[in-house]
Amino acid sequence: MQGSADTSGSAASNGGGSSPPGSSGDNPDALRVDFYVLEEASSAARLKLACRLAEKAYLATQVALVWHTDPQELKAFDDLLWTFMDGSFVPHEMLVAGAGVDDVPVLLSAGALPTRPVDIIINLAPDVPACLGQTRRVAEIIDGDDVRRRAGRARFKAYRDLGIQPASHNVNG
């Protein structure tokens, strides 16, 4: 997982005129997977980057799903969305099975599957999201924690085994 990029321009876009990294130029509907790699071994840094990606999606009028399997850390992320940056507002709601959330731009899920397609899945879980068929874009966030880094490598391999060529970006802060 090598490469270098920041999240300033395309972290939450589905591309424009050129083919995005990780997708086939012949198939614009191919799943795009981007790994954002932080050096810092901090869950807080990982969650803050996820907030920035969710905000980018919201500002681009895209629907984002933040996928996690740890309800406690997802709750911490929920709280952080309110405070991660002065003046920032990211409308979001927990996704609960069977609940109608058609007008919410950022959905948080600890396992409930979306009932509609989303523009991007921001994956904070240790495994590949169970709802890949609901999107064309996945953002994986990896920090320097050994356990999370190993899980990230396993996901990178799992995507490759699915025929997807993930892109990797080193992120500073």
Backbone bond lengths (Angstrom), bond angles and torsions (degrees), N, CA, C in turn:
res aa  C-N    CA-C-N  psi(-1)  N-CA   C-N-CA  omega(-1)  CA-C   N-CA-C  phi
1 M - - - 1.447 - - 1.522 108.21 -
2 Q 1.306 116.25 84.09 1.451 121.46 -179.98 1.517 109.15 -116.36
3 G 1.305 116.47 161.48 1.449 121.58 178.32 1.492 108.75 142.32
4 S 1.311 116.03 171.64 1.446 119.31 179.64 1.513 109.36 -147.78
5 A 1.292 116.27 131.66 1.462 120.83 177.59 1.509 108.06 -166.62
6 D 1.315 115.80 162.38 1.459 118.86 170.62 1.512 107.26 -111.21
7 T 1.313 116.55 178.28 1.460 120.39 -177.14 1.518 111.63 -101.13
8 S 1.321 118.41 15.45 1.452 119.95 -172.11 1.515 114.49 -73.75
9 G 1.326 119.51 -33.08 1.443 118.08 -171.56 1.501 116.25 -106.27
10 S 1.324 118.62 -41.88 1.454 118.68 -169.27 1.517 114.41 -129.37
11 A 1.277 118.17 18.33 1.460 119.88 -174.38 1.512 113.03 -62.09
12 A 1.294 118.71 -28.65 1.459 119.17 -178.50 1.517 112.18 -127.26
13 S 1.313 116.86 24.31 1.453 117.63 179.22 1.505 110.30 -104.80
14 N 1.287 116.36 156.70 1.451 121.53 175.96 1.506 111.18 -95.05
15 G 1.308 117.39 16.70 1.453 120.67 177.51 1.501 111.22 91.62
16 G 1.284 114.48 175.41 1.455 120.80 -179.98 1.498 108.70 -139.25
17 G 1.336 116.77 -105.75 1.440 120.72 -176.02 1.513 113.92 -80.42
18 S 1.303 119.80 -27.49 1.453 120.83 -177.49 1.514 110.16 -108.62
19 S 1.334 114.23 161.15 1.464 118.89 179.59 1.513 110.15 -71.82
20 P 1.331 118.05 132.24 1.457 120.78 179.24 1.516 110.36 -71.28
21 P 1.343 116.91 154.67 1.452 119.12 175.49 1.516 110.18 -60.32
22 G 1.325 115.43 143.56 1.450 119.24 176.79 1.514 114.38 88.19
23 S 1.340 116.95 -1.75 1.450 118.22 178.37 1.513 109.29 -124.45
24 S 1.291 115.93 164.50 1.443 121.31 179.79 1.521 109.33 -85.30
25 G 1.335 116.76 132.50 1.459 120.76 177.98 1.511 111.86 -64.35
26 D 1.351 117.49 -24.01 1.456 121.54 179.82 1.513 112.50 -84.01
27 N 1.314 118.00 -14.95 1.452 121.70 -175.89 1.532 109.68 -131.16
28 P 1.335 117.17 92.41 1.469 118.82 -178.78 1.518 113.44 -66.04
29 D 1.336 118.24 -14.37 1.458 121.01 178.81 1.525 112.56 -90.52
30 A 1.336 117.18 1.37 1.462 120.38 -179.84 1.524 110.16 -63.71
31 L 1.312 115.33 148.48 1.457 120.76 178.75 1.518 109.52 -69.37
32 R 1.310 116.05 129.41 1.460 122.96 176.87 1.523 107.78 -104.52
33 V 1.331 116.29 128.29 1.458 121.79 179.10 1.519 108.36 -125.03
34 D 1.322 115.95 124.09 1.463 122.20 177.79 1.514 109.14 -119.52
35 F 1.329 115.75 128.81 1.462 122.25 174.06 1.522 107.79 -99.46
36 Y 1.330 116.29 123.20 1.459 122.81 176.01 1.521 106.79 -103.91
37 V 1.335 116.27 115.64 1.457 122.15 -170.86 1.521 110.19 -108.78
38 L 1.319 115.27 119.36 1.467 123.16 176.12 1.521 109.12 -99.92
39 E 1.313 117.21 142.38 1.465 120.54 175.13 1.525 111.23 -75.46
40 E 1.338 115.92 -36.44 1.457 121.58 -176.59 1.530 110.98 -63.11
41 A 1.327 116.24 133.58 1.468 121.68 179.74 1.517 109.88 -92.45
42 S 1.314 115.54 60.21 1.455 120.49 -173.45 1.519 110.33 -132.01
43 S 1.316 115.50 125.90 1.451 119.91 175.12 1.528 110.47 -61.59
44 A 1.344 116.65 -35.07 1.470 120.45 -179.99 1.527 111.01 -62.05
45 A 1.334 117.78 -41.80 1.468 120.94 178.97 1.524 110.27 -65.15
46 R 1.319 116.75 -39.51 1.465 121.88 178.42 1.528 110.78 -62.70
47 L 1.341 115.95 -45.53 1.464 119.98 -179.81 1.527 111.38 -67.22
48 K 1.329 117.00 -36.90 1.462 119.99 179.63 1.534 110.41 -65.98
49 L 1.334 117.43 -40.23 1.464 119.80 175.92 1.524 110.37 -63.74
50 A 1.323 117.49 -38.78 1.465 121.01 176.69 1.533 110.35 -61.94
51 C 1.325 117.20 -38.18 1.473 120.94 176.12 1.526 110.60 -61.86
52 R 1.325 116.45 -43.85 1.472 120.12 179.67 1.532 110.99 -62.56
53 L 1.332 116.91 -40.94 1.463 120.28 178.44 1.532 111.11 -66.91
54 A 1.336 117.16 -41.12 1.466 120.64 177.57 1.519 110.28 -62.91
55 E 1.326 117.24 -40.95 1.460 120.63 178.52 1.527 110.87 -64.65
56 K 1.320 117.83 -42.54 1.468 120.95 177.62 1.524 110.74 -58.89
57 A 1.323 116.71 -44.24 1.460 120.35 179.06 1.526 109.83 -61.75
58 Y 1.324 116.78 -46.87 1.462 121.37 179.58 1.526 111.27 -58.84
59 L 1.330 116.97 -47.08 1.466 120.85 -179.14 1.525 112.18 -65.92
60 A 1.326 116.83 -24.58 1.470 121.72 177.06 1.530 111.33 -90.40
61 T 1.333 116.57 11.56 1.474 124.48 -178.11 1.523 112.29 55.08
62 Q 1.323 115.32 39.19 1.455 121.51 175.73 1.525 109.41 -105.42
63 V 1.318 115.39 156.19 1.456 121.13 175.83 1.526 107.93 -95.25
64 A 1.322 116.32 125.29 1.463 122.00 179.92 1.523 109.54 -114.09
65 L 1.319 114.78 143.57 1.451 122.02 172.68 1.517 107.41 -118.43
66 V 1.324 116.89 119.48 1.455 121.38 174.79 1.520 106.19 -93.51
67 W 1.334 115.64 113.46 1.460 122.76 -172.79 1.526 109.53 -102.93
68 H 1.318 115.74 128.90 1.462 120.57 178.16 1.519 108.17 -150.50
69 T 1.316 116.53 157.87 1.463 120.42 176.12 1.519 111.37 -113.83
70 D 1.323 116.86 1.97 1.468 122.04 178.81 1.530 108.10 -109.69
71 P 1.345 117.74 100.69 1.466 120.14 -177.10 1.527 113.50 -59.06
72 Q 1.336 118.36 -33.87 1.468 120.32 -179.76 1.522 111.37 -67.55
73 E 1.336 117.27 -44.10 1.463 119.01 178.78 1.531 110.58 -70.26
74 L 1.324 117.09 -32.88 1.461 119.63 176.28 1.526 110.57 -64.97
75 K 1.322 117.72 -36.67 1.465 121.97 175.84 1.528 110.01 -64.41
76 A 1.344 116.91 -40.77 1.469 120.42 176.65 1.528 110.16 -62.66
77 F 1.337 116.81 -39.08 1.460 120.83 176.42 1.529 110.46 -64.24
78 D 1.322 116.72 -43.64 1.466 122.53 177.18 1.531 109.95 -54.82
79 D 1.324 116.94 -48.10 1.465 121.08 178.58 1.530 111.44 -63.70
80 L 1.329 116.92 -40.48 1.457 121.62 -178.29 1.528 112.02 -65.74
81 L 1.320 117.73 -31.98 1.470 120.25 178.72 1.534 112.05 -58.04
82 W 1.333 117.00 -25.65 1.467 121.05 179.58 1.525 112.13 -82.50
83 T 1.337 117.31 -20.43 1.465 119.17 -168.71 1.524 115.26 -129.06
84 F 1.343 119.29 -1.31 1.463 120.07 -169.97 1.517 113.71 -66.54
85 M 1.334 118.23 -21.63 1.450 120.51 178.49 1.531 109.22 -152.10
86 D 1.320 116.07 135.66 1.467 120.27 178.12 1.522 110.45 -57.96
87 G 1.311 116.15 133.60 1.455 121.53 176.13 1.513 114.22 79.06
88 S 1.302 117.81 1.09 1.458 121.13 -178.73 1.525 109.88 -89.46
89 F 1.326 115.62 140.37 1.456 120.76 175.57 1.520 108.06 -138.20
90 V 1.307 116.29 119.24 1.465 122.00 179.05 1.526 107.68 -122.94
91 P 1.335 117.79 101.93 1.463 120.05 179.01 1.529 110.20 -63.57
92 H 1.313 115.84 128.41 1.452 120.42 -176.71 1.521 110.30 -152.08
93 E 1.331 114.11 163.66 1.460 119.11 179.63 1.521 108.82 -156.67
94 M 1.320 115.32 148.37 1.459 120.57 175.09 1.526 109.03 -68.26
95 L 1.312 116.05 134.85 1.453 121.89 176.76 1.525 108.02 -88.31
96 V 1.306 115.48 121.88 1.456 121.88 179.37 1.521 106.72 -119.82
97 A 1.308 116.76 136.25 1.465 121.22 -178.34 1.527 110.47 -50.94
98 G 1.325 115.81 128.51 1.452 121.68 176.88 1.515 115.53 84.29
99 A 1.346 118.57 -7.98 1.468 120.70 -179.34 1.523 109.80 -85.10
100 G 1.317 116.58 141.17 1.454 121.89 177.68 1.517 111.23 -84.34
101 V 1.333 116.38 118.67 1.468 121.21 179.44 1.535 109.82 -134.81
102 D 1.316 115.91 42.56 1.459 120.82 -175.01 1.520 114.11 -63.88
103 D 1.314 118.35 -25.51 1.458 119.98 -175.71 1.536 113.39 -103.50
104 V 1.332 117.85 9.63 1.465 121.70 -178.42 1.528 108.92 -94.83
105 P 1.349 117.53 122.86 1.471 119.58 -176.06 1.528 114.99 -77.44
106 V 1.332 118.19 -24.99 1.465 120.95 178.83 1.527 108.24 -127.58
107 L 1.321 114.50 117.02 1.458 121.45 -178.93 1.523 108.80 -106.50
108 L 1.320 116.42 140.88 1.458 122.33 177.02 1.518 107.58 -113.95
109 S 1.338 117.08 130.09 1.455 119.68 -177.72 1.514 111.38 -134.72
110 A 1.317 114.73 133.81 1.465 122.20 172.60 1.524 108.71 -106.37
111 G 1.318 116.50 34.25 1.455 121.12 177.18 1.511 115.43 130.63
112 A 1.332 117.95 -19.86 1.465 120.21 177.54 1.529 108.71 -69.75
113 L 1.325 116.01 133.74 1.461 120.90 -178.81 1.521 110.74 -84.88
114 P 1.328 117.04 141.34 1.467 119.40 178.02 1.529 110.10 -69.18
115 T 1.327 115.93 149.41 1.463 121.01 179.25 1.520 111.59 -95.48
116 R 1.319 116.30 -1.96 1.459 121.31 179.41 1.527 108.43 -139.93
117 P 1.328 117.13 161.25 1.462 119.48 176.63 1.528 111.24 -64.46
118 V 1.327 115.30 151.20 1.459 121.88 175.30 1.523 107.70 -123.41
119 D 1.329 115.85 155.20 1.460 119.75 -178.95 1.523 112.05 -76.01
120 I 1.314 116.55 -34.72 1.459 120.75 -177.83 1.522 110.28 -148.85
121 I 1.323 115.34 140.41 1.463 121.46 170.38 1.521 106.54 -106.94
122 I 1.310 116.32 124.15 1.461 122.04 174.03 1.521 105.16 -99.12
123 N 1.334 115.98 107.97 1.460 120.24 -172.60 1.518 111.57 -93.47
124 L 1.326 115.49 118.92 1.460 122.42 174.14 1.520 111.61 -109.49
125 A 1.323 117.32 -0.22 1.457 122.65 -178.42 1.529 110.68 -83.15
126 P 1.328 116.73 160.02 1.463 119.42 179.68 1.531 114.42 -76.45
127 D 1.329 118.02 -9.76 1.458 122.02 -178.99 1.521 110.64 -120.36
128 V 1.318 116.18 166.44 1.463 122.01 175.14 1.529 107.56 -61.91
129 P 1.341 118.57 135.19 1.469 120.83 -179.54 1.530 112.26 -58.36
130 A 1.314 115.63 143.37 1.466 122.25 -179.53 1.524 112.09 -74.23
131 C 1.328 117.37 -7.84 1.469 120.78 -173.96 1.524 112.22 -116.69
132 L 1.324 118.42 36.43 1.467 121.24 -179.78 1.520 112.61 -56.83
133 G 1.322 117.02 -32.38 1.458 120.95 -179.36 1.521 113.85 -67.26
134 Q 1.322 117.91 -7.83 1.460 122.41 -178.22 1.533 113.05 -93.91
135 T 1.344 117.95 3.61 1.462 120.11 -175.33 1.514 111.41 -149.02
136 R 1.330 115.54 169.03 1.455 122.26 171.35 1.518 111.12 -115.04
137 R 1.342 116.98 3.05 1.469 120.26 -175.44 1.519 110.31 -145.39
138 V 1.340 116.31 132.81 1.464 122.32 175.63 1.519 107.92 -128.77
139 A 1.321 115.86 132.76 1.462 122.19 173.02 1.521 107.46 -111.14
140 E 1.316 115.81 118.56 1.459 123.02 177.68 1.519 107.08 -102.70
141 I 1.323 117.16 132.67 1.464 120.71 -179.27 1.522 108.36 -116.52
142 I 1.328 114.87 121.85 1.458 121.52 -177.30 1.526 108.01 -120.90
143 D 1.327 116.14 129.93 1.467 118.75 174.50 1.529 108.29 -107.77
144 G 1.327 117.06 -174.25 1.453 122.30 -175.22 1.515 115.60 -79.57
145 D 1.324 118.91 -1.28 1.463 121.70 177.63 1.532 109.32 -62.68
146 D 1.336 117.35 130.08 1.469 121.54 -175.26 1.524 112.82 -57.43
147 V 1.324 117.68 -44.52 1.458 120.66 -178.30 1.532 110.57 -65.43
148 R 1.330 116.81 -46.63 1.470 119.67 179.67 1.533 111.27 -67.94
149 R 1.326 117.58 -33.15 1.467 120.62 178.34 1.535 110.19 -66.92
150 R 1.340 117.09 -42.53 1.474 119.90 177.17 1.531 110.90 -63.23
151 A 1.332 116.90 -42.55 1.471 120.40 177.89 1.527 110.21 -62.76
152 G 1.331 117.10 -37.78 1.460 121.24 177.59 1.522 111.61 -63.86
153 R 1.314 116.50 -41.82 1.475 120.02 177.36 1.528 110.71 -62.83
154 A 1.321 116.34 -39.23 1.467 120.27 178.05 1.533 110.48 -64.33
155 R 1.340 117.60 -40.73 1.472 120.56 177.36 1.528 110.56 -65.81
156 F 1.342 117.12 -41.65 1.462 121.44 178.42 1.534 108.89 -55.92
157 K 1.332 116.50 -46.95 1.462 121.37 178.74 1.530 110.62 -64.81
158 A 1.320 117.85 -40.93 1.465 121.18 179.91 1.526 110.98 -61.05
159 Y 1.335 117.28 -41.95 1.466 119.96 176.97 1.524 110.43 -62.61
160 R 1.336 117.20 -43.94 1.465 120.36 178.76 1.527 110.33 -61.33
161 D 1.333 116.87 -39.29 1.464 120.81 177.85 1.524 111.53 -63.80
162 L 1.335 116.88 -25.32 1.468 121.95 176.50 1.531 112.00 -84.62
163 G 1.335 116.73 0.32 1.462 120.72 179.91 1.513 113.91 88.03
164 I 1.315 117.44 14.59 1.464 122.93 -179.17 1.522 107.96 -104.04
165 Q 1.332 116.99 134.35 1.459 121.00 177.95 1.539 108.25 -101.19
166 P 1.332 117.63 96.83 1.464 119.46 -179.16 1.538 111.54 -68.06
167 A 1.308 114.83 151.13 1.471 121.95 172.55 1.520 107.60 -101.91
168 S 1.313 115.55 151.40 1.460 120.32 -178.46 1.518 109.41 -126.32
169 H 1.340 116.26 137.63 1.464 122.56 -177.91 1.512 109.69 -133.27
170 N 1.317 117.31 125.90 1.461 121.09 172.62 1.515 107.65 -80.32
171 V 1.326 116.63 132.03 1.454 121.70 -176.53 1.526 108.73 -119.83
172 N 1.315 116.39 131.58 1.454 121.89 175.07 1.515 109.03 -97.33
173 G 1.345 115.47 115.78 1.468 120.82 176.86 1.417 112.35 63.09
